[in-house]
Amino acid sequence: GAGVSQSPSNKVTEKGKDVELRCDPISGHTALYWYRQRLGQGLEFLIYFQGNSAPDKSGLPSDRFSAERTGESVSTLTIQRTQQEDSAVYLCASRPGSNSGANVLTFGAGSRLTVL
Amino acid sequence: SQQGEEDPQALSIQEGENATMNCSYKTSINNLQWYRQNSGRGLVHLILIRSNEREKHSGRLRVTLDTSKKSSSLLITASRAADTASYFCATGAFGGQNFVFGPGTRLSVLP
């Protein structure tokens, strides 16, 4: 697609429920990132995918968080047993592969999660 | 950690004035980038400066990089109300693929 697409744009859920957030990167971008941004805060790195390499999961805050990506396509971020502290905007970004000269991230509009 | 730290955290200026934001980081970098964010949504890339560059311009934007001090500055000249946003620096490391963002500077340009 022309840009990074994220869905849903807004999600309200009850504490304890599971949620799935989706990211559709720019076609041909092999690298995909998930970040979390709490209200008024900076971006917190969650996970990074590069092609078929093992993802860098070093930023996932707990085992309730997981993410998948099939090949160089869509990625899904799953949060199990949501807590109120999970309320945030979840941002996805993509960029061309590591061997490309382009280091610029293109961000989606984000998915705003509210846990009641 | 090579986290970037912007300062000030918040900046309020009058339209037409210049705005300067600073970023400091901790480890060696390959490049440093500045992004802008409106209304808490997606970030938009503004400018990238490589570790072997000292200054770069793009329209009303001027970025400097001092690798000896591990710091960068973003200057927005002749600011406009539409420049009101949060500005983030992000650092990329040699051989690393992660990009670490600072907490951002919230800029308010008053008409």
Contacts between the chains, C-beta under 8 A, distances in Angstrom:
chain1	res1	chain2	res2	distance
A	4	B	42	7.6
A	31	B	97	6.6
A	33	B	98	8.0
A	33	B	99	7.2
A	35	B	101	7.4
A	37	B	40	7.2
A	39	B	40	7.4
A	41	B	103	6.5
A	42	B	88	6.6
A	42	B	101	5.4
A	42	B	102	5.9
A	42	B	103	3.7
A	42	B	104	5.2
A	43	B	43	7.7
A	43	B	88	6.9
A	43	B	101	4.0
A	45	B	98	6.2
A	45	B	99	7.8
A	45	B	100	6.7
A	45	B	101	7.7
A	48	B	97	6.1
A	48	B	98	5.8
A	50	B	97	5.9
A	56	B	97	7.2
A	56	B	98	6.5
A	89	B	40	6.0
A	89	B	41	7.2
A	91	B	42	6.4
A	91	B	43	7.2
A	93	B	43	7.6
A	98	B	97	5.8
A	103	B	30	7.6
A	103	B	31	5.7
A	103	B	33	7.2
A	103	B	48	6.4
A	103	B	92	5.5
A	103	B	99	8.0
A	104	B	33	6.9
A	104	B	45	4.7
A	104	B	48	6.3
A	105	B	33	7.9
A	105	B	35	7.7
A	105	B	43	7.5
A	105	B	45	6.6
A	105	B	90	7.6
A	105	B	99	6.3
A	106	B	45	7.3
A	107	B	35	7.9
A	107	B	42	3.8
A	107	B	43	4.6
A	107	B	44	7.2
A	108	B	42	5.5
A	109	B	41	5.0
A	109	B	42	4.7
A	110	B	40	7.7
A	110	B	41	5.2
A	110	B	42	5.6
